[in-house]
Amino acid sequence: MPNTLSLQIELPPAVAETYARWLQGRADYIVNQHWNEPRYLRIEDTEKRRAAILQRFPSMLAAYQTAAQIRAQLATQEAN
C-alpha cells in the first residue's frame, strides 16, 4: 500500500486560486537535500517544467493527454 494519504478539502475560490498558484510555483523547482537543508533549483527546461507541473496536478495531466489525443485525431483526419 502506498505511503500516501488522500485528502479532499473545500476552500473558498480565492484561497483555492492562491493555493493552486503556490503549488504551481513549487512545481517549477526541484528540491535537493544538502546537509539536511533543502535547496530549490529552478527547472529551466520548459518541457521538464511542464512535466513536473502535470505530474503535480493529475487532472491537468488528464486534460493535457486528452487534448493531445484530440489533436492527433484531427491531424489524421486532415491528412486523409
C-alpha positions in Angstrom: 0.0 0.0 0.0 1.4 3.4 -0.9 2.7 5.7 1.8 0.2 8.5 0.9 -2.9 10.0 2.3 -5.8 11.0 0.0 -7.3 14.2 1.3 -10.1 16.5 -0.1 -10.8 19.9 1.4 -13.2 22.6 0.4 -11.6 26.0 0.0 -13.1 29.4 -0.9 -12.4 30.3 -4.5 -9.8 33.0 -3.7 -7.9 30.7 -1.3 -8.1 27.8 -3.8 -6.6 30.0 -6.5 -3.8 31.2 -4.2 -3.1 27.6 -3.2 -3.0 26.4 -6.8 -0.6 29.2 -7.7 1.6 28.3 -4.8 1.6 24.6 -5.9 2.4 25.6 -9.4 5.3 27.7 -8.2 6.6 24.7 -6.2 6.4 22.6 -9.4 8.8 25.0 -11.1 11.5 23.9 -8.7 13.2 20.6 -7.7 14.4 20.1 -4.2 17.9 18.8 -3.4 18.9 18.0 0.1 22.3 19.4 1.0 23.5 18.9 4.6 19.8 18.4 5.6 18.9 21.8 4.2 16.5 22.0 1.2 17.9 23.6 -1.9 15.4 24.7 -4.5 16.7 24.5 -8.1 14.6 26.2 -10.7 13.7 23.9 -13.6 14.9 25.9 -16.6 14.0 23.3 -19.3 10.4 24.2 -20.3 9.5 20.6 -21.2 10.8 19.3 -17.8 8.9 22.1 -16.0 5.7 21.2 -17.8 6.2 17.6 -17.0 6.7 18.4 -13.3 3.6 20.6 -13.2 1.5 17.9 -14.9 2.8 15.3 -12.5 1.8 17.5 -9.6 -1.8 18.0 -11.0 -3.3 14.7 -12.2 -6.4 16.5 -13.6 -4.2 18.8 -15.7 -2.3 15.8 -16.9 -5.5 14.0 -17.9 -6.7 17.2 -19.8 -3.3 17.6 -21.5 -3.3 13.9 -22.6 -6.9 14.2 -23.9 -6.0 17.4 -25.8 -3.0 15.7 -27.3 -5.2 12.7 -28.4 -7.8 15.1 -30.0 -5.0 17.0 -31.8 -3.7 13.7 -33.2 -7.1 12.6 -34.3 -7.7 16.0 -36.0 -4.3 15.8 -37.7 -5.0 12.3 -39.1 -8.5 13.4 -40.3 -7.0 16.4 -42.1 -4.3 14.2 -43.7 -7.0 11.9 -45.2 
